[in-house]
Amino acid sequence: MEPSTLPLVLHVFDKHYDAGKVLFEELSKKLKSKKSIELESHLEFFRVYIQLLERVHFNKKREIGRIFTPFKELHKNLRKVKHIRFIQDGYITYMQANKHDYPEYEKLISSDKHRVYSEVYELILSIPLQKWEDLYRNIWQYSKGMSILSINTAINQIINEEVEFFNFGTKTRLDAQTISEIYKGLKKVTVLEKIRLAIGLNSIFTHKVHQEIDLLVKEMVNWHKNQLLLQHLGSHLGKKEDISKKYQTVLAFLQKNHKELTKDIDNRCQYLFTKMLN
């Protein structure tokens, strides 16, 4: 693709677009988890960028929202690839040392992985490359008229809404849904802050706050891996009349870890969001 001559904000999009398109074409030949997870990350950037466009061109929100439609199902299913990878990672961490005790569960993970990969591969093959060209053309169309002031205002509005949700979400006991929403919100804030820096605006939050955000996000990834394995294993064992002691031991350990991770995230949230509000 020729270098963009449009404003700096589109150059930020260009990097994700070019990388995402290359990954998409590679995955159309052979599906791999690492590349699938990387593509999911780029599609998530598209989603946040389009939300920014919607905020700037608020009178055209419906048309702009449709830009991502051809990739919406793929984005959703790529997250399933990430989830099954997390479950595999959890299995390796907590169970593989004694994997001879869990052959049935190992087989189930392998079967679920094959099913998810097949579904994602079929989805990728169903999306013609023209959809990528259409996506870029539409993004270009709505990006070219944006001013630094309108971008700044839109980003401030979105981030303020996220921070308000963070503050509200942590006033009560954190549950799985709230933690997931806070995780998505923190990732969105990070993307928007990077866009600000790329177009010459100052970061809203200090370097120290961003370090705290990174630490919290990493802890939330660990929590998510634990949560997914706990759910997946629990669903598997829920179909059995009797649960053997070897599984009970793993479940008890996962549940203990889950409580500890949730408590740590709660403490980190209280500390971080107080700083963000100030």
C-alpha positions in Angstrom: 0.0 0.0 0.0 1.3 3.5 -0.9 2.3 5.7 2.1 -0.6 7.7 3.4 -0.6 11.4 2.7 -3.5 12.0 5.1 -3.2 13.5 8.6 -1.2 11.8 11.4 -4.2 10.1 12.8 -4.7 8.0 9.7 -1.0 7.0 9.8 -1.8 5.3 13.2 -4.6 3.4 11.5 -2.3 2.5 8.5 0.1 0.5 10.7 -2.7 -1.7 12.2 -4.4 -2.0 8.8 -1.3 -3.1 7.0 -0.2 -5.6 9.7 -3.8 -6.9 10.0 -4.2 -7.5 6.3 -0.9 -9.4 6.1 -2.0 -11.6 9.0 -5.4 -12.2 7.5 -3.8 -13.4 4.2 -1.3 -15.6 6.1 -4.2 -17.1 8.2 -6.1 -17.9 5.0 -3.4 -20.4 4.2 -2.9 -21.9 7.6 -4.5 -21.0 11.0 -2.1 -20.4 13.9 -3.0 -19.3 17.4 -0.3 -16.6 17.8 -1.2 -14.9 14.5 -4.9 -15.2 15.2 -4.5 -13.5 18.5 -2.4 -10.7 16.8 -5.1 -10.2 14.2 -7.8 -10.0 17.0 -5.7 -7.2 18.5 -5.6 -5.3 15.2 -9.4 -5.7 14.7 -9.9 -4.5 18.3 -8.0 -1.3 17.3 -10.3 -0.9 14.3 -13.3 -1.1 16.6 -11.9 1.6 18.9 -10.9 3.8 16.0 -14.4 3.5 14.5 -15.9 4.4 17.9 -13.7 7.6 17.7 -15.0 8.3 14.2 -18.6 7.9 15.5 -18.0 10.4 18.3 -16.4 12.9 15.9 -19.1 12.5 13.2 -22.0 11.9 15.7 -24.6 12.8 13.1 -23.3 9.8 10.9 -23.0 7.3 13.7 -25.1 4.6 12.1 -23.3 4.7 8.8 -19.9 4.7 10.4 -20.9 1.8 12.7 -21.6 -0.4 9.7 -17.9 -0.1 8.5 -16.9 -2.9 10.9 -19.8 -5.2 10.1 -17.9 -7.5 7.6 -15.3 -8.2 10.4 -17.6 -8.4 13.4 -18.2 -12.1 13.4 -14.5 -12.8 12.7 -13.5 -10.6 15.6 -15.8 -12.4 17.9 -14.5 -15.8 16.8 -10.9 -14.8 17.0 -11.5 -14.2 20.7 -12.5 -17.8 21.0 -9.1 -18.8 19.6 -7.5 -16.7 22.3 -9.8 -18.3 24.9 -8.9 -21.8 23.9 -5.2 -20.8 24.0 -5.7 -19.5 27.5 -7.4 -22.7 28.5 -4.4 -24.7 27.0 -1.9 -22.5 28.9 -3.9 -23.1 32.1 -3.9 -26.8 31.5 -0.1 -26.7 31.0 0.4 -24.7 34.2 -1.9 -26.6 36.5 -2.3 -30.1 35.1 0.3 -31.2 32.5 2.9 -32.3 35.2 0.4 -35.1 36.0 -1.2 -35.3 32.5 -1.5 -39.1 32.7 -4.2 -38.4 35.3 -6.3 -36.3 32.8 -6.2 -37.9 29.4 -10.0 -37.4 28.9 -9.8 -33.7 29.6 -6.7 -33.2 27.4 -8.6 -34.9 24.6 -11.6 -32.5 25.2 -9.3 -29.4 24.9 -7.8 -30.8 21.7 -11.3 -31.4 20.3 -12.6 -27.9 21.2 -9.5 -26.4 19.7 -10.0 -28.2 16.4 -13.7 -27.1 16.3 -12.9 -23.4 17.1 -10.0 -23.3 14.6 -12.2 -24.9 11.8 -14.9 -22.3 12.4 -12.4 -19.4 12.3 -10.7 -20.7 9.2 -14.0 -21.0 7.4 -14.9 -17.4 8.4 -11.6 -16.1 7.1 -12.1 -17.9 3.7 -15.6 -16.4 3.5 -14.3 -12.8 3.7 -13.0 -11.5 0.3 -10.0 -9.2 0.3 -12.2 -6.6 -1.2 -13.8 -6.1 2.2 -10.4 -4.9 3.5 -10.2 -2.4 0.6 -13.8 -1.3 1.4 -12.8 -0.9 5.1 -9.8 1.3 4.3 -11.8 3.4 1.8 -14.5 4.1 4.4 -12.0 4.9 7.2 -10.1 7.2 4.8 -13.3 9.0 3.9 -14.3 9.7 7.5 -10.8 10.4 8.8 -9.7 13.0 6.2 -11.9 15.8 7.7 -11.1 15.3 11.3 -9.3 18.2 13.1 -6.9 17.9 16.1 -9.5 19.7 18.2 -12.4 17.3 17.2 -10.2 14.3 17.9 -9.1 15.7 21.3 -12.7 16.4 22.3 -13.9 13.0 21.2 -11.1 11.1 23.0 -11.6 13.1 26.2 -15.3 12.2 26.1 -14.8 8.5 25.6 -12.0 8.3 28.2 -14.1 10.2 30.8 -17.0 7.8 30.2 -14.7 4.8 30.8 -13.2 6.3 34.0 -16.7 7.0 35.3 -17.6 3.3 34.6 -14.4 2.2 36.4 -15.3 4.3 39.4 -18.9 3.0 39.4 -17.9 -0.6 38.8 -15.6 -0.8 41.8 -18.1 0.6 44.3 -19.6 -2.9 44.6 -18.1 -6.3 44.8 -16.2 -7.1 41.6 -17.8 -9.9 39.5 -16.5 -11.6 36.4 -18.5 -9.4 34.0 -17.3 -6.2 35.7 -13.7 -7.3 35.6 -14.0 -8.2 31.9 -15.6 -4.8 31.1 -12.9 -2.9 33.1 -10.2 -4.9 31.2 -11.8 -3.9 27.8 -12.0 -0.3 29.0 -8.4 -0.1 30.1 -7.3 -1.5 26.7 -9.5 1.2 25.0 -7.9 3.9 27.1 -4.4 2.7 26.2 -5.3 2.7 22.4 -6.8 6.2 22.6 -3.8 7.6 24.5 -1.5 6.2 21.8 -3.6 8.0 19.2 -3.3 11.2 21.2 0.5 10.9 21.3 0.8 10.0 17.6 -1.0 13.3 16.6 1.1 15.5 18.9 -1.3 15.7 21.9 -0.2 15.2 25.4 -1.2 12.0 27.3 -4.2 12.5 29.6 -2.6 10.3 32.3 0.9 10.4 33.7 3.5 7.8 32.9 3.1 6.4 36.5 -0.6 5.8 35.9 0.1 4.0 32.6 2.6 1.8 34.4 -0.2 0.9 36.9 -2.6 0.3 34.0 -0.1 -2.1 32.4 0.3 -4.0 35.7 -3.4 -4.3 36.2 -4.0 -5.5 32.6 -1.4 -8.2 33.0 -3.0 -9.3 36.3 -6.4 -9.4 34.6 -4.9 -11.6 31.8 -3.8 -14.1 34.6 -7.3 -13.8 36.1 -8.9 -14.5 32.7 -6.8 -17.6 32.1 -7.8 -18.9 35.5 -11.4 -18.0 35.0 -11.6 -19.7 31.6 -10.0 -22.9 32.7 -12.2 -23.0 35.8 -15.3 -22.6 33.6 -14.2 -25.1 31.0 -13.1 -27.7 33.5 -16.2 -27.1 35.6 -18.5 -27.6 32.6 -16.7 -30.8 31.7 -16.9 -32.2 35.3 -20.5 -31.0 35.6 -21.5 -33.8 33.2 -20.1 -36.5 35.5 -22.0 -38.2 38.3 -18.8 -38.6 40.4 -15.7 -36.3 40.4 -12.5 -38.1 41.2 -10.1 -36.7 43.8 -7.5 -35.8 41.3 -9.9 -33.3 39.7 -11.2 -32.1 43.0 -7.7 -31.1 44.0 -7.2 -29.1 40.8 -10.6 -27.4 41.1 -9.9 -26.5 44.7 -6.5 -25.0 43.7 -8.1 -23.0 40.8 -10.8 -21.7 43.0 -8.3 -20.6 45.6 -6.2 -18.9 42.9 -9.4 -17.2 41.6 -10.2 -15.7 44.9 -6.7 -14.4 45.4 -6.5 -12.9 41.9 -9.9 -11.3 42.3 -8.9 -9.7 45.6 -5.6 -8.4 44.1 -7.4 -6.9 41.1 -9.9 -5.3 43.4 -7.1 -3.7 45.4 -5.3 -2.5 42.3 -8.5 -1.1 40.8 -9.2 1.0 43.9 -5.7 2.4 43.9 -5.5 3.0 40.2 -8.9 4.6 39.7 -8.4 7.0 42.6 -5.3 8.2 40.7 -7.1 8.4 37.4 -10.0 10.4 38.9 -7.6 12.8 40.4 
